[in-house]
Amino acid sequence: MRQFIESQGWEAGEVYSDIDISGLTEEKRPGFLKLKADYKTGKFDVAVADDFSRFSRNKSDAMALLGSMKIATAKEGVADSDNDFVPALHFLLADKFSKDMSKRWRHALMHRFSKGLPPSGKVQFGYDKTADGTYIQNADAATLKEAHERYTAGEGVRSICEDFSVRGLPAPGPRGWYSEGMFDLLDKVFYSGKVSWTSKKGEAPIIMNGAHEAILSPGEWAAYRKAREDRKANLRPKNPRWWLPGLVECGKCGGKMVSHADSRGTRQLMCSTYSVKGKKACSGVFRRQSVVSTRVWFWLGAHLEEWASAMPSNEEAHKAAEKALLDAQAALIAAKEEHSDFVQWAFANRKTLTIDPALAEEREEAINNARAAVEEAQAHLASLVPATDVHDRILEGSKLMGFEEDLESEPSEQATARLREAVSRIIEAVVVLPSAAKSPRDPDRNHAEEVKIVPRMLS
């Protein structure tokens, strides 16, 4: 193009460009708009492009350009100001080509979508893309599922990202694990076994069943979406280490009670309806957080069987250890039988074991290795002492959650989220009732009666 400019005896000026921007809409092309503005101010005399399609692929915008600006192209030369037939024809052809390409691209996207495949065809974290364009789960699927489960249970994405980074889990991008990127992953409907496509900008996406195996079940996806919407509505307390968010309700309006710190740093609970909508919506119920927590702890202490049933156990670990021991014992028997067969073969053929010492040593080593594996499996199984009563089951479950021996110690956010999930299995709601006392400092006030525990109906 510069050679063409020099051949005309012109002097090249500023370069205007709209890289990676469609030429269909003039309003979205800052470079093209600046070109028109500079021409009006007389900054240059003629605009030059490689071909007419570089000016515009929208026939309306292109036709408006004719007669309002002197243009030229390296391929077609200088446009005749008295005869705009040739440039108009090129503009019409560019417009048609662009629309045809758009139709073909749209058809290709619809074809992929109709087969249950993502229209973009991009690689999805947690899946490998096969040669035929389908998706199969890989090892990262377990990481993604864990992230959904922990977020749904109440843990924050920052805590999850920090844990994943410390553990060195592979991330979907070069930035590693960070909050915004985590939300981009968690919100993808693809992981629920669906594919989505937005045909036009601003329209709601079309969602249909995908051809890939889902990482999340319908129930898990619904639970995640509910947790996501609740947090967007600011229903999640600001102190994520509190173990009862979402369970405590206002006794006046039924709204969730949210936690906050007062001027002295003491954690207090207030009605979220009152906090967001004001006194007209609910006059509000307020209570010290420690009072509610203590009441729930007392209730759990009076319902140890229910509490123990909600706690995690190492039953699966026991089963895995027992299976590992059986496998090791079977391997030891097989190694002994193989060694015995070898000895019998040598005796039947009147051969001594020295005929192949390497093979004899290999058989004996296999027995020793198998015997060591049995001893290791036995030791591991013996270390898993089964809980004998509800107290042991609760203590064992607490350790599996990540709590220390002392339940009063400050727990991690991850451990708190697990405790919250366990308690929600046996408690439907904790209702904070308005106080009937004459004053907050009434000596006859019964705080326990002002906190009602609604147990969950278990089948």
NORGIPE-V403813 format. One record per residue. N is the residue number from 1. OMEGA is omega in whole degrees, -180 to 180 (* if undefined). D_LAST is the distance of its C-alpha to the last C-alpha in Angstrom with 1 decimal. Layout:
BEGIN
n=N omega=OMEGA d_last=D_LAST
n=N omega=OMEGA d_last=D_LAST
END
This chain:
BEGIN
n=1 omega=178 d_last=78.8
n=2 omega=177 d_last=80.9
n=3 omega=178 d_last=83.6
n=4 omega=180 d_last=83.6
n=5 omega=180 d_last=83.9
n=6 omega=180 d_last=86.8
n=7 omega=178 d_last=88.5
n=8 omega=-179 d_last=88.6
n=9 omega=-180 d_last=90.2
n=10 omega=177 d_last=87.2
n=11 omega=-178 d_last=85.7
n=12 omega=179 d_last=82.0
n=13 omega=-177 d_last=80.0
n=14 omega=177 d_last=76.4
n=15 omega=179 d_last=73.6
n=16 omega=-177 d_last=70.8
n=17 omega=173 d_last=67.5
n=18 omega=-175 d_last=64.0
n=19 omega=178 d_last=62.3
n=20 omega=176 d_last=59.1
n=21 omega=-179 d_last=59.2
n=22 omega=178 d_last=59.4
n=23 omega=-178 d_last=62.8
n=24 omega=-176 d_last=61.2
n=25 omega=-176 d_last=60.7
n=26 omega=-175 d_last=63.6
n=27 omega=-178 d_last=61.6
n=28 omega=-177 d_last=59.5
n=29 omega=-178 d_last=62.6
n=30 omega=180 d_last=64.1
n=31 omega=-179 d_last=66.8
n=32 omega=179 d_last=68.0
n=33 omega=178 d_last=68.0
n=34 omega=177 d_last=70.0
n=35 omega=-179 d_last=72.4
n=36 omega=-179 d_last=73.1
n=37 omega=-179 d_last=73.5
n=38 omega=179 d_last=75.9
n=39 omega=-180 d_last=78.0
n=40 omega=180 d_last=78.4
n=41 omega=178 d_last=79.7
n=42 omega=-179 d_last=82.2
n=43 omega=176 d_last=80.7
n=44 omega=-175 d_last=81.6
n=45 omega=-177 d_last=83.6
n=46 omega=178 d_last=81.7
n=47 omega=-176 d_last=78.1
n=48 omega=176 d_last=77.9
n=49 omega=178 d_last=74.9
n=50 omega=177 d_last=74.7
n=51 omega=-174 d_last=74.2
n=52 omega=-178 d_last=73.4
n=53 omega=179 d_last=69.7
n=54 omega=177 d_last=69.5
n=55 omega=180 d_last=70.4
n=56 omega=173 d_last=67.7
n=57 omega=175 d_last=65.7
n=58 omega=-172 d_last=65.2
n=59 omega=-180 d_last=68.1
n=60 omega=179 d_last=68.1
n=61 omega=-178 d_last=68.3
n=62 omega=180 d_last=70.8
n=63 omega=179 d_last=73.1
n=64 omega=180 d_last=73.1
n=65 omega=180 d_last=74.3
n=66 omega=180 d_last=77.4
n=67 omega=180 d_last=80.3
n=68 omega=-178 d_last=78.6
n=69 omega=174 d_last=79.0
n=70 omega=-176 d_last=81.4
n=71 omega=178 d_last=79.4
n=72 omega=176 d_last=80.2
n=73 omega=-180 d_last=78.5
n=74 omega=-177 d_last=79.6
n=75 omega=-174 d_last=79.2
n=76 omega=179 d_last=80.7
n=77 omega=-176 d_last=83.1
n=78 omega=180 d_last=83.9
n=79 omega=-180 d_last=82.6
n=80 omega=-178 d_last=85.5
n=81 omega=180 d_last=85.2
n=82 omega=-178 d_last=87.3
n=83 omega=-177 d_last=85.3
n=84 omega=-178 d_last=81.5
n=85 omega=-176 d_last=80.9
n=86 omega=178 d_last=80.3
n=87 omega=179 d_last=77.8
n=88 omega=179 d_last=76.1
n=89 omega=179 d_last=75.7
n=90 omega=179 d_last=74.2
n=91 omega=179 d_last=71.8
n=92 omega=179 d_last=70.7
n=93 omega=179 d_last=70.2
n=94 omega=178 d_last=68.2
n=95 omega=180 d_last=66.0
n=96 omega=179 d_last=65.5
n=97 omega=-179 d_last=64.8
n=98 omega=180 d_last=62.1
n=99 omega=178 d_last=60.4
n=100 omega=178 d_last=60.6
n=101 omega=179 d_last=59.1
n=102 omega=179 d_last=56.3
n=103 omega=180 d_last=55.6
n=104 omega=180 d_last=55.6
n=105 omega=178 d_last=53.3
n=106 omega=179 d_last=50.9
n=107 omega=179 d_last=51.0
n=108 omega=178 d_last=50.2
n=109 omega=180 d_last=47.2
n=110 omega=179 d_last=45.9
n=111 omega=178 d_last=46.5
n=112 omega=-178 d_last=44.3
n=113 omega=-179 d_last=41.6
n=114 omega=179 d_last=41.6
n=115 omega=179 d_last=40.9
n=116 omega=180 d_last=37.9
n=117 omega=177 d_last=39.9
n=118 omega=-178 d_last=40.4
n=119 omega=-177 d_last=43.6
n=120 omega=-178 d_last=45.2
n=121 omega=-179 d_last=44.7
n=122 omega=175 d_last=44.3
n=123 omega=-179 d_last=42.7
n=124 omega=179 d_last=39.1
n=125 omega=-177 d_last=37.9
n=126 omega=-179 d_last=35.4
n=127 omega=169 d_last=37.2
n=128 omega=179 d_last=40.5
n=129 omega=-177 d_last=42.5
n=130 omega=-178 d_last=44.0
n=131 omega=-179 d_last=47.5
n=132 omega=175 d_last=46.3
n=133 omega=179 d_last=44.5
n=134 omega=-175 d_last=40.9
n=135 omega=177 d_last=38.5
n=136 omega=-177 d_last=36.7
n=137 omega=174 d_last=34.5
n=138 omega=-175 d_last=36.3
n=139 omega=-179 d_last=35.5
n=140 omega=179 d_last=35.2
n=141 omega=180 d_last=32.0
n=142 omega=178 d_last=30.1
n=143 omega=-179 d_last=31.8
n=144 omega=179 d_last=30.8
n=145 omega=178 d_last=27.2
n=146 omega=180 d_last=27.2
n=147 omega=178 d_last=28.9
n=148 omega=-178 d_last=26.3
n=149 omega=-178 d_last=23.4
n=150 omega=178 d_last=25.4
n=151 omega=180 d_last=26.5
n=152 omega=179 d_last=23.1
n=153 omega=176 d_last=21.9
n=154 omega=-179 d_last=24.8
n=155 omega=-180 d_last=27.8
n=156 omega=-178 d_last=31.1
n=157 omega=179 d_last=33.1
n=158 omega=179 d_last=36.0
n=159 omega=180 d_last=34.2
n=160 omega=-180 d_last=32.8
n=161 omega=179 d_last=36.4
n=162 omega=-180 d_last=37.9
n=163 omega=180 d_last=35.6
n=164 omega=180 d_last=36.3
n=165 omega=180 d_last=40.0
n=166 omega=-179 d_last=40.1
n=167 omega=178 d_last=38.4
n=168 omega=180 d_last=40.9
n=169 omega=180 d_last=38.5
n=170 omega=179 d_last=40.4
n=171 omega=-178 d_last=40.5
n=172 omega=-177 d_last=41.0
n=173 omega=-177 d_last=44.4
n=174 omega=-179 d_last=47.4
n=175 omega=-179 d_last=46.2
n=176 omega=-178 d_last=43.3
n=177 omega=177 d_last=40.1
n=178 omega=-168 d_last=40.4
n=179 omega=-177 d_last=38.2
n=180 omega=179 d_last=39.6
n=181 omega=178 d_last=39.5
n=182 omega=179 d_last=35.9
n=183 omega=177 d_last=34.9
n=184 omega=179 d_last=37.0
n=185 omega=-174 d_last=35.0
n=186 omega=-175 d_last=31.5
n=187 omega=-176 d_last=32.3
n=188 omega=179 d_last=33.4
n=189 omega=-180 d_last=31.6
n=190 omega=-176 d_last=33.0
n=191 omega=175 d_last=30.3
n=192 omega=179 d_last=27.6
n=193 omega=-178 d_last=29.7
n=194 omega=170 d_last=31.8
n=195 omega=-178 d_last=35.5
n=196 omega=179 d_last=37.1
n=197 omega=175 d_last=40.6
n=198 omega=-176 d_last=42.5
n=199 omega=179 d_last=45.4
n=200 omega=-179 d_last=47.2
n=201 omega=-180 d_last=47.0
n=202 omega=179 d_last=45.2
n=203 omega=177 d_last=43.1
n=204 omega=-179 d_last=39.3
n=205 omega=174 d_last=38.6
n=206 omega=-177 d_last=37.8
n=207 omega=178 d_last=34.6
n=208 omega=-180 d_last=34.0
n=209 omega=179 d_last=32.3
n=210 omega=180 d_last=34.1
n=211 omega=-177 d_last=35.5
n=212 omega=178 d_last=34.0
n=213 omega=-178 d_last=30.8
n=214 omega=173 d_last=28.4
n=215 omega=-180 d_last=27.6
n=216 omega=175 d_last=24.6
n=217 omega=178 d_last=21.8
n=218 omega=179 d_last=21.5
n=219 omega=179 d_last=18.4
n=220 omega=179 d_last=20.3
n=221 omega=179 d_last=23.4
n=222 omega=179 d_last=21.8
n=223 omega=178 d_last=20.3
n=224 omega=-178 d_last=23.8
n=225 omega=179 d_last=25.5
n=226 omega=178 d_last=23.6
n=227 omega=180 d_last=24.4
n=228 omega=-179 d_last=27.9
n=229 omega=178 d_last=28.4
n=230 omega=-179 d_last=27.0
n=231 omega=176 d_last=29.6
n=232 omega=179 d_last=32.3
n=233 omega=178 d_last=31.7
n=234 omega=177 d_last=32.2
n=235 omega=179 d_last=28.8
n=236 omega=-180 d_last=28.8
n=237 omega=-178 d_last=30.5
n=238 omega=176 d_last=33.8
n=239 omega=-174 d_last=32.9
n=240 omega=-180 d_last=30.4
n=241 omega=172 d_last=30.0
n=242 omega=-168 d_last=28.2
n=243 omega=-177 d_last=24.6
n=244 omega=-179 d_last=23.0
n=245 omega=180 d_last=24.4
n=246 omega=-180 d_last=22.3
n=247 omega=-175 d_last=20.1
n=248 omega=-176 d_last=22.9
n=249 omega=176 d_last=23.9
n=250 omega=-179 d_last=27.0
n=251 omega=179 d_last=26.7
n=252 omega=-174 d_last=29.4
n=253 omega=-179 d_last=28.6
n=254 omega=179 d_last=25.1
n=255 omega=180 d_last=26.8
n=256 omega=175 d_last=25.9
n=257 omega=-179 d_last=27.9
n=258 omega=-175 d_last=30.0
n=259 omega=175 d_last=31.9
n=260 omega=179 d_last=35.6
n=261 omega=178 d_last=38.4
n=262 omega=-175 d_last=41.0
n=263 omega=179 d_last=44.7
n=264 omega=179 d_last=44.3
n=265 omega=179 d_last=41.6
n=266 omega=-179 d_last=38.9
n=267 omega=180 d_last=35.5
n=268 omega=176 d_last=34.6
n=269 omega=175 d_last=31.8
n=270 omega=179 d_last=32.7
n=271 omega=-179 d_last=31.2
n=272 omega=178 d_last=31.5
n=273 omega=177 d_last=32.5
n=274 omega=-177 d_last=35.3
n=275 omega=-174 d_last=36.3
n=276 omega=-172 d_last=36.5
n=277 omega=177 d_last=37.6
n=278 omega=-174 d_last=39.3
n=279 omega=-178 d_last=39.5
n=280 omega=179 d_last=39.8
n=281 omega=178 d_last=36.2
n=282 omega=-180 d_last=34.8
n=283 omega=171 d_last=36.8
n=284 omega=172 d_last=34.4
n=285 omega=-177 d_last=32.6
n=286 omega=180 d_last=33.7
n=287 omega=176 d_last=32.6
n=288 omega=-176 d_last=33.5
n=289 omega=-178 d_last=30.9
n=290 omega=179 d_last=31.3
n=291 omega=180 d_last=30.4
n=292 omega=-179 d_last=27.0
n=293 omega=-180 d_last=26.4
n=294 omega=179 d_last=27.4
n=295 omega=-180 d_last=25.1
n=296 omega=177 d_last=22.0
n=297 omega=178 d_last=23.4
n=298 omega=179 d_last=23.8
n=299 omega=178 d_last=20.2
n=300 omega=179 d_last=19.0
n=301 omega=178 d_last=21.6
n=302 omega=-180 d_last=20.1
n=303 omega=-174 d_last=16.6
n=304 omega=-180 d_last=17.6
n=305 omega=179 d_last=14.8
n=306 omega=180 d_last=12.4
n=307 omega=-179 d_last=15.4
n=308 omega=-179 d_last=16.2
n=309 omega=-179 d_last=12.8
n=310 omega=-177 d_last=13.4
n=311 omega=176 d_last=17.0
n=312 omega=178 d_last=18.5
n=313 omega=179 d_last=20.0
n=314 omega=179 d_last=23.0
n=315 omega=179 d_last=21.4
n=316 omega=178 d_last=22.6
n=317 omega=177 d_last=25.9
n=318 omega=-179 d_last=26.1
n=319 omega=180 d_last=25.5
n=320 omega=180 d_last=28.1
n=321 omega=178 d_last=30.6
n=322 omega=178 d_last=30.3
n=323 omega=179 d_last=31.0
n=324 omega=179 d_last=33.9
n=325 omega=178 d_last=35.3
n=326 omega=179 d_last=35.2
n=327 omega=-180 d_last=36.8
n=328 omega=178 d_last=39.5
n=329 omega=178 d_last=40.2
n=330 omega=178 d_last=40.6
n=331 omega=179 d_last=43.0
n=332 omega=178 d_last=45.0
n=333 omega=180 d_last=45.4
n=334 omega=180 d_last=46.5
n=335 omega=178 d_last=49.0
n=336 omega=179 d_last=50.5
n=337 omega=-180 d_last=50.8
n=338 omega=178 d_last=52.5
n=339 omega=179 d_last=54.9
n=340 omega=178 d_last=55.6
n=341 omega=-180 d_last=56.4
n=342 omega=179 d_last=58.8
n=343 omega=180 d_last=60.6
n=344 omega=178 d_last=61.0
n=345 omega=-180 d_last=62.4
n=346 omega=180 d_last=64.9
n=347 omega=-178 d_last=65.9
n=348 omega=-179 d_last=66.3
n=349 omega=177 d_last=68.4
n=350 omega=180 d_last=70.4
n=351 omega=176 d_last=69.5
n=352 omega=-179 d_last=68.9
n=353 omega=179 d_last=66.0
n=354 omega=-180 d_last=68.6
n=355 omega=176 d_last=69.0
n=356 omega=-176 d_last=66.1
n=357 omega=-179 d_last=65.2
n=358 omega=180 d_last=63.0
n=359 omega=178 d_last=60.8
n=360 omega=179 d_last=60.6
n=361 omega=179 d_last=59.7
n=362 omega=179 d_last=56.9
n=363 omega=180 d_last=55.4
n=364 omega=179 d_last=55.6
n=365 omega=178 d_last=54.1
n=366 omega=178 d_last=51.1
n=367 omega=180 d_last=50.4
n=368 omega=179 d_last=50.8
n=369 omega=180 d_last=48.4
n=370 omega=179 d_last=45.8
n=371 omega=178 d_last=46.2
n=372 omega=178 d_last=45.7
n=373 omega=177 d_last=42.5
n=374 omega=-179 d_last=41.1
n=375 omega=179 d_last=42.1
n=376 omega=179 d_last=40.5
n=377 omega=178 d_last=37.2
n=378 omega=-180 d_last=37.3
n=379 omega=180 d_last=37.9
n=380 omega=179 d_last=35.1
n=381 omega=-179 d_last=32.6
n=382 omega=-180 d_last=34.0
n=383 omega=180 d_last=33.5
n=384 omega=-178 d_last=29.7
n=385 omega=-178 d_last=29.2
n=386 omega=178 d_last=25.6
n=387 omega=-176 d_last=23.9
n=388 omega=179 d_last=24.4
n=389 omega=-175 d_last=22.3
n=390 omega=180 d_last=20.0
n=391 omega=178 d_last=23.2
n=392 omega=-179 d_last=24.3
n=393 omega=178 d_last=21.0
n=394 omega=179 d_last=21.1
n=395 omega=179 d_last=24.8
n=396 omega=179 d_last=24.4
n=397 omega=179 d_last=21.8
n=398 omega=179 d_last=24.2
n=399 omega=179 d_last=27.1
n=400 omega=178 d_last=25.3
n=401 omega=-178 d_last=24.7
n=402 omega=177 d_last=28.4
n=403 omega=175 d_last=28.8
n=404 omega=179 d_last=31.7
n=405 omega=-178 d_last=31.8
n=406 omega=-178 d_last=32.1
n=407 omega=180 d_last=29.1
n=408 omega=-179 d_last=31.6
n=409 omega=-178 d_last=33.6
n=410 omega=-178 d_last=33.7
n=411 omega=174 d_last=31.1
n=412 omega=179 d_last=31.7
n=413 omega=-180 d_last=30.2
n=414 omega=179 d_last=28.4
n=415 omega=179 d_last=26.8
n=416 omega=179 d_last=25.9
n=417 omega=179 d_last=24.2
n=418 omega=177 d_last=22.0
n=419 omega=178 d_last=21.2
n=420 omega=-180 d_last=20.4
n=421 omega=-179 d_last=17.9
n=422 omega=-178 d_last=16.2
n=423 omega=-179 d_last=16.2
n=424 omega=178 d_last=14.8
n=425 omega=-177 d_last=11.5
n=426 omega=178 d_last=11.1
n=427 omega=179 d_last=13.6
n=428 omega=-179 d_last=13.6
n=429 omega=172 d_last=17.3
n=430 omega=-174 d_last=20.3
n=431 omega=178 d_last=22.6
n=432 omega=-176 d_last=26.3
n=433 omega=176 d_last=27.9
n=434 omega=-179 d_last=31.7
n=435 omega=177 d_last=33.7
n=436 omega=-179 d_last=35.3
n=437 omega=-179 d_last=37.8
n=438 omega=180 d_last=41.5
n=439 omega=179 d_last=41.8
n=440 omega=-178 d_last=39.9
n=441 omega=179 d_last=41.9
n=442 omega=-178 d_last=41.4
n=443 omega=180 d_last=41.4
n=444 omega=-178 d_last=39.0
n=445 omega=179 d_last=36.4
n=446 omega=-178 d_last=32.9
n=447 omega=-177 d_last=31.3
n=448 omega=-179 d_last=27.9
n=449 omega=-179 d_last=27.6
n=450 omega=178 d_last=28.2
n=451 omega=-177 d_last=25.1
n=452 omega=178 d_last=21.8
n=453 omega=178 d_last=18.5
n=454 omega=-179 d_last=15.6
n=455 omega=178 d_last=12.3
n=456 omega=179 d_last=9.5
n=457 omega=-178 d_last=6.6
n=458 omega=180 d_last=3.8
n=459 omega=* d_last=0.0
END
